[in-house]
Amino acid sequence: MAITTYSELKTSIADFLNRDDLTSVIPDFITLSEAQMQRELRHYSMEKRSTAEIDSRYSELPSDFIEPIRMHLQEQSTRLELITIDDMLELRDNTNDSTGRPTSYAITGGSIEVYPTPDAAYNLEMLYYATIDKLSDANTSNWILASHPDAYLYGALLQSAPYLKDDNRMQVWTMLYAGAISAINESSRKAKYGGSGLRLKIRSY
């Protein structure tokens, strides 16, 4: 049976479990598997670009933000360095919280914190990993289901094991799910870097 839509996925999960009494909970298995995939998948299809004007120390993150890839100011294409919150506090303490063109950023309390605090309005461009478009009756497919239905199937089956108290199958579903996620991440790496390879950069001091 093809697995190309949300409805077909739910039917396939029921078939694999050989149960016809799980209609109300199968969507929960899918939702839980999406939460796990969102933590573990890092594929180029999740990459998203956003621009914003920043003129203060803190700026809101996009609502679909998972983690940053890179940020830079469009003015002179200045790349911002990701630093820890502790490093951010140390920089502010050492410079008396000076203002200027931002050179660094941290993710602080669900916001983007830049250092120095902007002395004017700057145009920030951010590349980041965005959340997965979740399946539903209204959103019947997404890039994962279209290209990697096994990840959804085995992910949902893995989530079903604790509910069904089926410990014997959990190891099987875990192995199959982990293999699917690993393959998806590897396909992204090969698509982005496989042709050119990665070069080791050695900095001189």
Backbone bond lengths (Angstrom), bond angles and torsions (degrees), N, CA, C in turn:
res aa  C-N    CA-C-N  psi(-1)  N-CA   C-N-CA  omega(-1)  CA-C   N-CA-C  phi
1 M - - - 1.465 - - 1.526 110.68 -
2 A 1.316 116.55 134.37 1.460 120.76 177.86 1.522 110.02 -70.71
3 I 1.343 114.90 146.62 1.462 120.49 176.65 1.522 106.82 -123.00
4 T 1.319 115.54 89.26 1.466 120.36 -175.89 1.525 112.56 -122.42
5 T 1.330 117.55 -10.88 1.458 121.10 -178.60 1.529 110.01 -134.02
6 Y 1.319 114.65 165.50 1.468 121.61 177.41 1.523 110.87 -57.38
7 S 1.323 116.54 -42.83 1.466 120.88 179.81 1.522 111.56 -64.16
8 E 1.331 116.51 -43.88 1.464 119.60 179.12 1.524 111.55 -66.12
9 L 1.322 116.85 -34.43 1.461 120.54 177.12 1.523 110.33 -63.47
10 K 1.326 117.87 -46.44 1.459 121.09 179.35 1.529 111.14 -61.31
11 T 1.321 116.21 -40.37 1.465 119.81 178.37 1.519 110.96 -64.63
12 S 1.318 117.21 -42.92 1.456 121.19 -179.63 1.527 111.65 -64.19
13 I 1.334 117.17 -40.55 1.466 120.49 177.79 1.523 110.39 -60.50
14 A 1.327 116.31 -45.00 1.472 120.19 178.17 1.519 111.19 -61.85
15 D 1.336 117.03 -38.90 1.469 120.96 179.30 1.522 110.94 -65.65
16 F 1.329 117.49 -44.36 1.462 120.73 -179.95 1.532 111.34 -63.50
17 L 1.308 116.41 -36.18 1.460 120.65 179.88 1.531 111.73 -83.36
18 N 1.330 115.29 -10.63 1.466 121.52 -178.99 1.531 110.45 55.59
19 R 1.338 115.00 45.17 1.454 121.14 -179.69 1.527 109.52 -133.51
20 D 1.327 115.05 140.96 1.465 119.40 176.81 1.525 111.46 -117.53
21 D 1.347 116.58 15.03 1.456 120.84 -177.32 1.534 112.08 -117.62
22 L 1.340 116.61 21.69 1.460 120.26 -175.55 1.525 112.64 -114.98
23 T 1.316 116.52 17.16 1.462 120.46 -175.38 1.526 112.49 -54.60
24 S 1.311 117.16 -38.70 1.466 120.23 -175.04 1.520 113.14 -77.60
25 V 1.344 117.78 -21.88 1.472 119.69 -175.83 1.531 113.66 -106.49
26 I 1.304 118.19 -16.95 1.468 119.88 179.24 1.532 111.61 -57.91
27 P 1.351 120.22 -40.57 1.472 118.52 174.77 1.524 112.79 -58.36
28 D 1.335 117.23 -32.12 1.467 120.01 177.08 1.526 110.94 -67.37
29 F 1.340 116.92 -39.24 1.472 119.97 177.17 1.526 110.04 -60.25
30 I 1.328 116.29 -40.86 1.464 121.03 179.99 1.532 110.43 -66.58
31 T 1.330 116.48 -44.00 1.466 120.59 179.10 1.523 111.27 -61.29
32 L 1.328 117.42 -42.75 1.461 121.50 178.95 1.528 110.97 -65.43
33 S 1.327 116.48 -38.25 1.469 119.40 178.95 1.525 110.48 -67.37
34 E 1.334 117.66 -34.80 1.465 120.94 176.96 1.525 110.63 -65.15
35 A 1.325 116.50 -39.13 1.464 119.79 178.15 1.523 110.62 -62.70
36 Q 1.330 116.81 -40.47 1.454 120.10 179.19 1.522 111.38 -70.18
37 M 1.328 117.29 -41.52 1.463 120.62 178.64 1.527 110.99 -61.68
38 Q 1.325 115.26 -37.90 1.463 119.25 -179.52 1.526 111.74 -63.00
39 R 1.325 116.72 -30.99 1.463 120.94 177.61 1.521 112.00 -77.60
40 E 1.325 117.50 -28.83 1.459 120.69 -169.26 1.527 114.90 -107.90
41 L 1.325 117.49 -25.22 1.469 120.19 -179.56 1.518 111.32 -83.55
42 R 1.314 116.28 136.00 1.454 122.40 171.04 1.525 106.73 -139.40
43 H 1.321 115.00 87.42 1.462 123.15 -174.16 1.521 109.01 -118.03
44 Y 1.334 116.14 151.68 1.462 118.76 -178.43 1.528 112.29 -60.52
45 S 1.335 117.08 -22.83 1.465 119.65 177.67 1.521 112.02 -68.36
46 M 1.326 117.18 -15.00 1.462 121.65 178.03 1.524 111.53 -92.35
47 E 1.319 117.59 -6.53 1.458 120.34 -178.21 1.527 110.76 -75.44
48 K 1.311 114.99 138.33 1.463 120.06 -178.32 1.521 109.31 -141.83
49 R 1.318 116.33 145.35 1.453 121.80 -179.42 1.532 108.87 -110.50
50 S 1.328 114.93 138.77 1.459 120.28 179.74 1.519 109.42 -141.72
51 T 1.309 116.91 146.96 1.467 121.45 176.89 1.523 109.04 -124.44
52 A 1.316 115.30 149.02 1.460 120.67 179.74 1.517 108.83 -157.49
53 E 1.309 115.64 154.58 1.457 120.92 174.44 1.523 108.13 -93.49
54 I 1.331 116.27 127.47 1.458 119.92 178.24 1.530 109.37 -115.41
55 D 1.321 115.07 133.37 1.471 120.13 179.31 1.523 111.00 -140.21
56 S 1.323 116.61 14.15 1.460 120.77 -179.92 1.526 109.37 -144.49
57 R 1.298 115.52 173.15 1.474 121.69 -176.77 1.524 111.67 -62.42
58 Y 1.328 117.08 -40.13 1.460 121.61 -176.83 1.523 110.76 -115.90
59 S 1.344 115.44 142.73 1.463 121.74 174.59 1.524 108.44 -137.04
60 E 1.305 116.47 149.77 1.456 120.55 -178.33 1.525 110.90 -71.28
61 L 1.323 114.68 144.86 1.461 120.98 172.79 1.526 109.17 -81.68
62 P 1.333 118.47 153.33 1.467 120.24 173.29 1.533 110.09 -58.66
63 S 1.311 116.99 148.23 1.463 121.10 -176.70 1.526 112.68 -64.30
64 D 1.338 117.36 -22.91 1.466 120.62 -178.68 1.530 112.15 -103.01
65 F 1.311 116.98 18.65 1.471 122.47 -176.49 1.531 111.23 -71.15
66 I 1.357 116.07 134.86 1.468 122.04 170.73 1.521 109.60 -110.93
67 E 1.336 116.57 -58.29 1.461 119.99 178.13 1.525 109.67 -157.36
68 P 1.328 117.06 153.91 1.470 119.84 -176.59 1.527 111.83 -78.98
69 I 1.310 115.58 152.15 1.461 122.45 169.75 1.522 108.52 -107.97
70 R 1.322 116.65 -52.42 1.465 120.19 172.85 1.525 109.28 -160.51
71 M 1.314 114.88 156.20 1.458 121.67 175.35 1.519 108.55 -136.20
72 H 1.323 115.95 142.48 1.458 119.11 174.82 1.522 110.42 -150.99
73 L 1.320 114.55 154.99 1.454 120.74 174.69 1.515 108.33 -86.13
74 Q 1.306 116.62 135.36 1.465 120.02 -179.71 1.522 111.18 -68.37
75 E 1.324 116.53 -25.87 1.464 120.23 174.83 1.525 109.01 -65.76
76 Q 1.304 116.44 113.64 1.471 123.23 -179.84 1.525 112.08 58.93
77 S 1.325 117.24 18.41 1.466 122.75 178.26 1.530 111.43 47.79
78 T 1.310 116.09 53.32 1.459 122.11 -178.67 1.514 110.26 -83.82
79 R 1.320 116.18 115.07 1.460 119.96 179.28 1.527 110.17 -80.51
80 L 1.342 116.12 133.49 1.451 121.24 179.36 1.523 109.90 -90.75
81 E 1.314 116.14 140.15 1.455 121.77 -179.91 1.524 109.73 -91.69
82 L 1.328 116.25 132.21 1.462 121.07 176.44 1.517 109.19 -79.29
83 I 1.329 116.77 125.18 1.459 121.80 -179.78 1.523 108.98 -128.98
84 T 1.325 116.18 167.70 1.453 120.45 178.77 1.530 110.47 -79.90
85 I 1.318 115.46 164.58 1.463 120.25 177.10 1.527 110.29 -62.07
86 D 1.333 116.69 -39.27 1.470 120.08 178.52 1.521 111.34 -62.58
87 D 1.343 116.83 -42.10 1.464 120.06 177.71 1.531 110.77 -64.48
88 M 1.323 115.56 -36.81 1.461 120.18 178.23 1.524 110.65 -61.47
89 L 1.327 116.84 -45.98 1.464 120.76 179.95 1.523 111.32 -64.32
90 E 1.339 115.41 -38.79 1.463 119.38 179.59 1.526 111.19 -65.13
91 L 1.322 116.82 -41.72 1.459 120.41 177.91 1.521 110.97 -60.79
92 R 1.315 116.86 -43.69 1.466 120.17 -178.63 1.532 110.59 -66.36
93 D 1.326 115.97 -40.03 1.471 119.37 179.46 1.527 111.17 -64.66
94 N 1.346 115.60 -41.61 1.469 119.88 -175.49 1.526 113.45 -72.87
95 T 1.329 117.12 -20.47 1.480 120.11 -176.75 1.523 112.14 -117.54
96 N 1.319 115.83 13.15 1.464 120.67 179.70 1.532 111.51 57.82
97 D 1.344 113.65 37.87 1.471 121.31 177.56 1.528 111.81 52.29
98 S 1.321 115.38 54.89 1.465 120.54 -176.97 1.526 111.52 -71.30
99 T 1.336 115.28 166.70 1.465 121.14 176.66 1.522 108.84 -112.16
100 G 1.330 115.94 163.30 1.451 120.72 -179.70 1.514 110.57 161.66
101 R 1.329 116.29 -164.77 1.462 120.01 176.65 1.526 108.39 -79.26
102 P 1.336 118.10 124.79 1.461 120.60 -176.43 1.532 112.34 -58.40
103 T 1.321 114.58 142.19 1.465 121.51 177.17 1.518 112.31 -125.75
104 S 1.345 116.92 -15.97 1.463 121.09 -176.14 1.522 109.75 -139.82
105 Y 1.334 115.08 160.44 1.460 119.09 176.27 1.525 109.93 -148.28
106 A 1.323 115.08 158.90 1.460 122.69 174.35 1.526 107.58 -141.61
107 I 1.317 115.87 156.43 1.462 120.41 174.30 1.519 106.43 -94.50
108 T 1.314 115.84 110.61 1.464 122.01 -171.93 1.523 110.37 -125.96
109 G 1.318 115.97 116.53 1.469 119.62 176.34 1.510 114.05 55.69
110 G 1.325 117.13 37.30 1.457 120.31 180.00 1.515 114.57 77.58
111 S 1.338 117.22 13.46 1.461 121.49 178.16 1.527 110.09 -128.57
112 I 1.326 115.46 165.11 1.462 121.39 171.85 1.525 106.68 -90.51
113 E 1.320 116.82 120.78 1.458 121.24 175.23 1.521 107.97 -107.67
114 V 1.312 117.58 126.85 1.467 121.17 -178.85 1.521 110.32 -111.47
115 Y 1.332 113.26 153.12 1.473 120.65 175.82 1.525 108.78 -135.43
116 P 1.321 117.79 137.61 1.462 128.03 -9.14 1.530 111.36 -66.14
117 T 1.316 116.26 164.06 1.455 120.42 172.65 1.533 108.09 -57.56
118 P 1.331 118.74 130.13 1.473 120.84 -174.86 1.530 112.85 -56.05
119 D 1.326 114.78 136.66 1.461 120.75 175.89 1.522 111.18 -93.85
120 A 1.336 115.64 0.10 1.468 122.20 178.51 1.526 106.66 -161.81
121 A 1.317 117.03 -177.46 1.463 120.83 176.95 1.529 109.21 -85.67
122 Y 1.330 116.24 129.15 1.466 122.13 179.16 1.525 109.29 -122.76
123 N 1.326 114.95 152.10 1.461 121.11 179.17 1.525 109.36 -96.48
124 L 1.332 115.12 112.55 1.461 121.76 -178.68 1.513 110.10 -97.02
125 E 1.321 115.89 130.89 1.463 120.76 172.59 1.524 107.91 -114.27
126 M 1.325 115.79 128.88 1.452 120.86 -175.17 1.531 110.82 -125.31
127 L 1.322 115.13 132.70 1.454 121.74 171.33 1.514 106.20 -109.31
128 Y 1.330 116.23 127.01 1.456 118.88 -174.67 1.527 110.49 -148.41
129 Y 1.333 114.76 164.96 1.461 120.63 172.93 1.519 108.32 -85.39
130 A 1.340 115.68 127.65 1.460 121.84 -177.85 1.524 110.55 -104.53
131 T 1.314 114.98 159.30 1.453 120.80 -179.73 1.535 111.44 -64.37
132 I 1.306 115.08 157.63 1.459 121.84 178.54 1.522 109.75 -78.07
133 D 1.316 116.84 138.69 1.464 120.92 173.23 1.522 108.27 -71.02
134 K 1.322 116.72 111.14 1.463 120.86 -173.14 1.519 111.62 -73.90
135 L 1.323 114.53 147.41 1.459 120.73 179.30 1.522 110.64 -76.59
136 S 1.317 114.72 148.99 1.459 121.49 176.34 1.525 107.53 -163.82
137 D 1.312 115.56 178.90 1.464 118.98 176.27 1.525 110.98 -64.08
138 A 1.342 116.16 -27.63 1.465 120.07 178.75 1.515 112.17 -86.26
139 N 1.335 116.93 -33.64 1.471 122.03 178.33 1.522 107.55 -113.02
140 T 1.314 116.45 91.43 1.464 120.97 -166.41 1.526 114.14 -83.35
141 S 1.338 118.02 -9.40 1.465 119.46 179.61 1.525 109.47 -155.97
142 N 1.319 115.56 164.23 1.462 122.61 173.05 1.521 107.74 -151.54
143 W 1.330 117.66 -176.92 1.464 119.77 -173.86 1.524 112.55 -65.69
144 I 1.334 117.45 -30.24 1.472 119.24 179.70 1.517 110.22 -69.86
145 L 1.321 116.60 -50.11 1.462 119.23 -179.09 1.519 111.35 -63.44
146 A 1.338 116.87 -37.53 1.460 119.89 -178.69 1.522 112.65 -65.85
147 S 1.339 117.08 -38.04 1.467 120.12 -175.01 1.518 114.02 -107.19
148 H 1.347 117.04 -24.08 1.466 120.38 -174.60 1.529 110.65 -138.06
149 P 1.339 118.00 62.04 1.470 119.79 -177.95 1.521 113.07 -61.71
150 D 1.344 116.96 -24.85 1.464 119.22 179.81 1.523 111.66 -63.68
151 A 1.327 117.52 -33.43 1.471 120.51 178.74 1.527 110.21 -62.67
152 Y 1.313 116.40 -43.81 1.458 120.17 178.19 1.526 111.34 -66.42
153 L 1.321 115.98 -45.47 1.464 119.96 -177.19 1.520 111.29 -62.15
154 Y 1.341 116.81 -54.06 1.461 119.57 -177.29 1.525 111.61 -69.21
155 G 1.342 116.54 -31.37 1.461 119.15 176.64 1.520 111.42 -64.09
156 A 1.334 116.68 -44.05 1.459 120.59 179.42 1.536 110.86 -68.35
157 L 1.328 117.03 -39.22 1.465 120.02 177.99 1.525 111.04 -64.34
158 L 1.331 116.18 -37.65 1.470 120.13 176.21 1.525 110.45 -61.65
159 Q 1.323 117.28 -41.32 1.462 120.72 179.92 1.526 112.08 -70.25
160 S 1.315 116.22 -22.83 1.469 119.36 -179.53 1.523 112.59 -75.68
161 A 1.339 117.18 -25.47 1.462 120.81 -173.15 1.528 113.40 -59.07
162 P 1.351 119.58 -48.76 1.473 118.17 178.22 1.530 112.67 -62.04
163 Y 1.333 116.75 -37.88 1.460 120.51 -179.66 1.524 110.85 -63.66
164 L 1.332 115.62 -41.69 1.465 121.09 -178.07 1.527 112.44 -87.64
165 K 1.344 116.03 -1.60 1.474 121.18 -177.16 1.528 110.63 55.36
166 D 1.340 114.45 40.06 1.466 121.26 -177.94 1.523 109.09 -103.56
167 D 1.320 116.98 71.12 1.462 121.35 -177.18 1.520 112.84 -63.49
168 N 1.313 116.72 -28.41 1.472 120.08 -177.90 1.523 112.19 -65.99
169 R 1.330 116.84 -30.34 1.464 119.53 -178.48 1.515 112.62 -90.50
170 M 1.325 117.93 -16.85 1.456 120.73 -174.53 1.523 111.84 -58.77
171 Q 1.341 117.12 -40.75 1.463 119.90 -179.16 1.521 110.99 -63.69
172 V 1.333 115.99 -39.21 1.473 120.38 179.47 1.519 110.05 -64.96
173 W 1.344 116.53 -48.97 1.469 119.74 -178.57 1.522 110.89 -64.76
174 T 1.335 116.42 -37.24 1.466 119.93 179.31 1.522 110.92 -61.52
175 M 1.325 116.32 -45.61 1.461 120.97 -178.81 1.533 111.05 -63.84
176 L 1.321 116.70 -45.55 1.460 120.22 -178.13 1.526 111.27 -67.83
177 Y 1.312 116.22 -40.96 1.467 119.94 178.58 1.529 110.60 -64.94
178 A 1.328 117.38 -47.21 1.468 121.23 -179.20 1.522 110.48 -60.17
179 G 1.330 116.87 -39.00 1.462 120.68 178.08 1.514 111.90 -63.62
180 A 1.330 117.11 -40.04 1.462 121.06 179.75 1.529 110.87 -66.52
181 I 1.327 117.14 -44.18 1.463 120.76 -179.72 1.528 110.76 -64.94
182 S 1.318 116.32 -43.03 1.461 120.43 178.74 1.528 110.86 -60.48
183 A 1.319 116.68 -41.42 1.464 120.81 -179.23 1.533 111.36 -66.66
184 I 1.331 116.94 -38.35 1.463 120.23 179.00 1.524 110.38 -65.47
185 N 1.330 116.70 -46.85 1.467 119.88 178.77 1.529 111.54 -62.37
186 E 1.320 115.99 -39.07 1.468 119.58 -179.97 1.526 111.06 -68.33
187 S 1.329 117.20 -37.07 1.472 119.62 178.92 1.524 110.43 -64.03
188 S 1.339 116.76 -34.87 1.460 120.37 177.22 1.520 110.50 -67.47
189 R 1.339 116.04 -44.01 1.465 119.98 179.93 1.517 110.83 -60.68
190 K 1.325 117.01 -43.55 1.464 120.80 -179.25 1.521 111.06 -66.48
191 A 1.334 116.87 -39.78 1.463 120.29 -179.89 1.524 111.21 -63.15
192 K 1.334 116.65 -35.76 1.461 120.41 -176.23 1.519 113.33 -87.41
193 Y 1.332 116.71 -34.08 1.465 119.23 -171.42 1.527 114.86 -126.52
194 G 1.325 117.45 -9.75 1.460 120.13 -172.66 1.509 114.16 -61.62
195 G 1.353 117.08 -34.78 1.456 119.36 -176.08 1.509 113.95 -76.36
196 S 1.329 116.46 -32.23 1.464 118.90 -173.57 1.515 113.70 -107.13
197 G 1.346 115.98 -20.45 1.456 118.94 -176.65 1.515 110.89 76.14
198 L 1.314 116.17 168.31 1.458 121.73 179.04 1.512 109.85 -108.62
199 R 1.326 116.77 139.62 1.450 121.43 179.97 1.523 110.67 -107.79
200 L 1.293 115.90 139.10 1.453 120.67 176.32 1.520 108.84 -81.62
201 K 1.347 115.61 123.54 1.459 119.75 178.90 1.519 108.54 -97.34
202 I 1.317 116.48 127.69 1.447 121.49 178.92 1.510 108.19 -110.92
203 R 1.317 115.24 121.25 1.459 120.42 -179.17 1.524 110.21 -89.95
204 S 1.299 115.34 139.44 1.455 120.30 175.76 1.527 108.49 -100.32
205 Y 1.317 115.97 149.38 1.456 121.66 -178.24 1.535 110.06 -123.36
